[in-house]
């Protein structure tokens, strides 16, 4: 059976490469790197055309990424929150600030494919930030081409070793196929458990939007802190009136003027308030005694019909050729 599967890879390799890359870039946990490596190895022996592998993989990347780009351009922060909600990497939305989207701007697309979680998040984020379509296609295509070239090139360069592995797999029979399938299932389960464990570790007492609104109405307003990443604020420029802007890293420094005995409410736009919970735990470790994440975050506040402030400074930035040139100049 394994012999037949390997023959199918050799015969329908381009189709498999296209489907695998397409679904991975769409956000499903089906890594395309092994497929691309094997395809690269098969190309070294002439069983698959090298140029066709690269072009098919590039087409799959562009189809998926352009679709996410237009979704982000039209629906903005809603798409970002949906991706964070379905992602097996629950902190992927937090990585936006760590990778400094605002500083890198569209050029982050050049390395996005090499960073787990970022590959799916970057295209809709660029759409939400109103990166011009031609610039997006150029940068995303170039970044995809670099990624494909590296991965396929590794398979091509180490084709002898990979051929030996394929031979061993073919000789092992159907048990090997079952083992590979089991590994894939185990990978998904491990990622799911990591997500579950993180959510359990961040379980803190939340404050509801109604409770927060009542405190404000009663004149007992706590310090409200927005810990969304800079990229999230660009995609969604709403804030709770009077909220302080703080980074997830170094939040204790951003709040150094706030007494450790004062009530602090932290909000974000991540599912399960992951960023807010992380910030709250960090502040508690610094000695703050009365810190709570806002249940449901910014969306719950807006859905309840409470006042929302629009920040002019957080308007999406038009990223064009001039901005790329100025970024290079820096």
NUROMI-107234 format. One line per 4 residues: number of its first residue (from 1); their letters; for each residue x, y, z of C-alpha. Coordinates in steps of 0.05 Angstrom, whole numbers, plus 5000, padded with zeros to 4 digits. Example, Ala and Ser with C-alpha at 12.3 -4.5 7.8 and 13.67 -1.06 7.14 Angstrom:
2
1 = as = 5246,4910,5156 ~ 5273,4979,5143
//
This chain:
330
1 = xxxx = 5000,5000,5000 ~ 5056,5048,5018 ~ 5088,5035,4950 ~ 5023,5056,4917
5 = xxxx = 5019,5120,4959 ~ 5089,5140,4940 ~ 5073,5127,4867 ~ 5011,5171,4875
9 = xxxx = 5056,5226,4903 ~ 5101,5219,4843 ~ 5043,5219,4794 ~ 4996,5270,4827
13 = xxxx = 5049,5308,4866 ~ 5032,5376,4837 ~ 4959,5369,4856 ~ 4977,5346,4926
17 = xxxx = 5025,5404,4933 ~ 4971,5453,4911 ~ 4918,5425,4958 ~ 4964,5419,5018
21 = xxxx = 4993,5489,5012 ~ 4924,5519,4999 ~ 4891,5488,5060 ~ 4951,5504,5105
25 = xxxx = 4952,5577,5084 ~ 4876,5578,5095 ~ 4890,5562,5168 ~ 4880,5487,5174
29 = xxxx = 4932,5449,5215 ~ 4959,5408,5157 ~ 5033,5427,5151 ~ 5055,5435,5078
33 = xxxx = 5130,5433,5092 ~ 5137,5357,5090 ~ 5099,5354,5024 ~ 5143,5408,4994
37 = xxxx = 5206,5375,5018 ~ 5186,5308,4988 ~ 5166,5343,4924 ~ 5234,5376,4921
41 = xxxx = 5268,5309,4930 ~ 5226,5278,4875 ~ 5244,5335,4828 ~ 5318,5319,4836
45 = xxxx = 5306,5252,4803 ~ 5261,5279,4749 ~ 5197,5250,4776 ~ 5167,5319,4786
49 = xxxx = 5184,5384,4749 ~ 5218,5433,4797 ~ 5192,5496,4765 ~ 5121,5469,4765
53 = xxxx = 5126,5453,4839 ~ 5146,5524,4855 ~ 5093,5555,4811 ~ 5037,5510,4837
57 = xxxx = 5056,5524,4910 ~ 5061,5599,4895 ~ 4992,5599,4863 ~ 4962,5563,4924
61 = xxxx = 4994,5614,4971 ~ 4968,5673,4931 ~ 4897,5646,4925 ~ 4891,5635,5000
65 = xxxx = 4928,5699,5020 ~ 4890,5744,4972 ~ 4824,5715,4998 ~ 4844,5730,5070
69 = xxxx = 4870,5799,5048 ~ 4803,5819,5019 ~ 4766,5791,5079 ~ 4810,5833,5125
73 = xxxx = 4802,5894,5081 ~ 4726,5888,5083 ~ 4713,5862,5153 ~ 4775,5886,5191
77 = xxxx = 4779,5867,5264 ~ 4723,5816,5258 ~ 4766,5771,5214 ~ 4825,5778,5261
81 = xxxx = 4783,5757,5321 ~ 4755,5698,5282 ~ 4826,5674,5264 ~ 4848,5679,5337
85 = xxxx = 4786,5641,5358 ~ 4797,5581,5311 ~ 4873,5580,5315 ~ 4907,5523,5350
89 = xxxx = 4959,5573,5373 ~ 4919,5615,5423 ~ 4973,5668,5431 ~ 4979,5681,5356
93 = xxxx = 4940,5746,5362 ~ 4990,5769,5415 ~ 5049,5756,5369 ~ 5026,5814,5326
97 = xxxx = 5055,5864,5374 ~ 5117,5822,5387 ~ 5134,5823,5313 ~ 5121,5898,5308
101 = xxxx = 5074,5901,5250 ~ 5070,5976,5251 ~ 5145,5984,5244 ~ 5153,5931,5190
105 = xxxx = 5088,5948,5155 ~ 5077,5907,5092 ~ 5148,5881,5093 ~ 5128,5832,5148
109 = xxxx = 5099,5790,5091 ~ 5170,5774,5069 ~ 5181,5731,5131 ~ 5109,5714,5150
113 = xxxx = 5112,5644,5121 ~ 5170,5625,5166 ~ 5133,5643,5231 ~ 5080,5595,5257
117 = xxxx = 5013,5628,5263 ~ 5036,5692,5229 ~ 5027,5662,5159 ~ 4951,5662,5165
121 = xxxx = 4944,5725,5206 ~ 4987,5771,5164 ~ 4945,5775,5100 ~ 4879,5797,5133
125 = xxxx = 4917,5844,5178 ~ 4949,5877,5117 ~ 4879,5883,5087 ~ 4852,5915,5150
129 = xxxx = 4911,5964,5149 ~ 4892,5982,5077 ~ 4957,5960,5045 ~ 4948,5973,4971
133 = xxxx = 4930,5910,4932 ~ 4988,5913,4882 ~ 5038,5922,4939 ~ 5006,5865,4978
137 = xxxx = 5010,5817,4919 ~ 5082,5837,4906 ~ 5106,5829,4977 ~ 5064,5767,4992
141 = xxxx = 5085,5734,4927 ~ 5158,5749,4941 ~ 5154,5724,5013 ~ 5118,5661,4989
145 = xxxx = 5170,5649,4936 ~ 5226,5655,4986 ~ 5192,5606,5033 ~ 5176,5556,4977
149 = xxxx = 5247,5562,4949 ~ 5278,5548,5017 ~ 5234,5488,5033 ~ 5234,5456,4964
153 = xxxx = 5309,5471,4958 ~ 5322,5432,5022 ~ 5285,5372,4993 ~ 5325,5378,4928
157 = xxxx = 5392,5386,4964 ~ 5380,5326,5010 ~ 5344,5283,4959 ~ 5388,5222,4971
161 = xxxx = 5372,5221,5045 ~ 5298,5233,5032 ~ 5297,5178,4978 ~ 5325,5131,5030
165 = xxxx = 5270,5150,5079 ~ 5217,5140,5025 ~ 5247,5072,5010 ~ 5245,5052,5083
169 = xxxx = 5173,5076,5087 ~ 5154,5036,5025 ~ 5187,4974,5055 ~ 5152,4982,5121
173 = xxxx = 5082,4969,5094 ~ 5016,4997,5116 ~ 5038,5003,5189 ~ 5079,5064,5167
177 = xxxx = 5018,5098,5137 ~ 4980,5086,5201 ~ 5038,5114,5241 ~ 5041,5177,5198
181 = xxxx = 4967,5188,5206 ~ 4973,5177,5281 ~ 5029,5229,5283 ~ 4984,5280,5248
185 = xxxx = 4927,5267,5296 ~ 4976,5272,5354 ~ 5001,5339,5328 ~ 4930,5368,5326
189 = xxxx = 4915,5340,5395 ~ 4979,5369,5425 ~ 4963,5438,5396 ~ 4892,5433,5424
193 = xxxx = 4918,5414,5492 ~ 4968,5471,5492 ~ 4910,5518,5477 ~ 4868,5488,5533
197 = xxxx = 4924,5490,5583 ~ 4939,5563,5568 ~ 4866,5582,5578 ~ 4864,5544,5644
201 = xxxx = 4927,5577,5668 ~ 4898,5646,5653 ~ 4831,5634,5687 ~ 4820,5695,5730
205 = xxxx = 4759,5729,5759 ~ 4731,5773,5704 ~ 4689,5836,5709 ~ 4629,5842,5664
209 = xxxx = 4615,5902,5620 ~ 4552,5917,5661 ~ 4592,5917,5725 ~ 4644,5963,5695
213 = xxxx = 4592,6010,5668 ~ 4558,6013,5736 ~ 4624,6031,5770 ~ 4634,6087,5720
217 = xxxx = 4562,6112,5729 ~ 4571,6111,5805 ~ 4635,6153,5800 ~ 4678,6094,5821
221 = xxxx = 4711,6086,5754 ~ 4772,6040,5756 ~ 4833,6051,5712 ~ 4814,6020,5645
225 = xxxx = 4873,5994,5604 ~ 4874,5975,5530 ~ 4928,5921,5519 ~ 4913,5905,5446
229 = xxxx = 4972,5904,5400 ~ 4987,5964,5356 ~ 4966,5923,5296 ~ 4898,5907,5329
233 = xxxx = 4887,5981,5342 ~ 4901,5996,5270 ~ 4851,5944,5248 ~ 4799,5967,5299
237 = xxxx = 4806,6040,5323 ~ 4751,6036,5375 ~ 4768,6043,5449 ~ 4731,6048,5514
241 = xxxx = 4728,6123,5532 ~ 4785,6143,5578 ~ 4824,6078,5569 ~ 4899,6080,5575
245 = xxxx = 4940,6049,5519 ~ 4992,5999,5543 ~ 5035,5946,5512 ~ 5030,5874,5535
249 = xxxx = 5105,5876,5547 ~ 5126,5926,5598 ~ 5055,5941,5621 ~ 5081,5953,5692
253 = xxxx = 5122,6011,5665 ~ 5063,6039,5627 ~ 5023,6039,5692 ~ 5078,6063,5738
257 = xxxx = 5035,6123,5758 ~ 4977,6078,5779 ~ 4974,6058,5852 ~ 4978,5983,5865
261 = xxxx = 4916,5990,5909 ~ 4873,6020,5854 ~ 4822,5981,5814 ~ 4847,5964,5745
265 = xxxx = 4806,5934,5688 ~ 4844,5908,5628 ~ 4812,5892,5561 ~ 4833,5866,5493
269 = xxxx = 4797,5837,5433 ~ 4824,5766,5438 ~ 4778,5706,5448 ~ 4777,5686,5522
273 = xxxx = 4811,5752,5538 ~ 4879,5719,5531 ~ 4920,5783,5525 ~ 4882,5817,5581
277 = xxxx = 4890,5756,5627 ~ 4965,5754,5612 ~ 4972,5828,5628 ~ 4931,5819,5692
281 = xxxx = 4974,5762,5716 ~ 5036,5803,5701 ~ 5011,5862,5742 ~ 4992,5816,5799
285 = xxxx = 5063,5791,5801 ~ 5085,5864,5806 ~ 5042,5873,5868 ~ 4977,5900,5840
289 = xxxx = 4920,5873,5883 ~ 4856,5892,5846 ~ 4865,5875,5772 ~ 4811,5842,5730
293 = xxxx = 4804,5827,5655 ~ 4740,5852,5622 ~ 4695,5793,5604 ~ 4683,5794,5529
297 = xxxx = 4732,5851,5518 ~ 4719,5909,5473 ~ 4667,5873,5431 ~ 4624,5858,5492
301 = xxxx = 4627,5931,5513 ~ 4606,5954,5444 ~ 4552,5901,5436 ~ 4522,5924,5502
305 = xxxx = 4512,5993,5471 ~ 4559,6031,5517 ~ 4598,6091,5494 ~ 4655,6079,5445
309 = xxxx = 4710,6128,5427 ~ 4743,6129,5359 ~ 4818,6144,5360 ~ 4841,6185,5301
313 = xxxx = 4913,6164,5311 ~ 4895,6091,5303 ~ 4865,6099,5234 ~ 4890,6047,5185
317 = xxxx = 4952,6071,5150 ~ 4955,6071,5074 ~ 5018,6032,5058 ~ 5046,6047,4990
321 = xxxx = 5111,6052,4952 ~ 5131,6116,4988 ~ 5122,6084,5057 ~ 5164,6024,5035
325 = xxxx = 5219,6071,5011 ~ 5218,6110,5076 ~ 5221,6045,5115 ~ 5282,6023,5076
329 = xx = 5314,6091,5088 ~ 5309,6081,5162
//
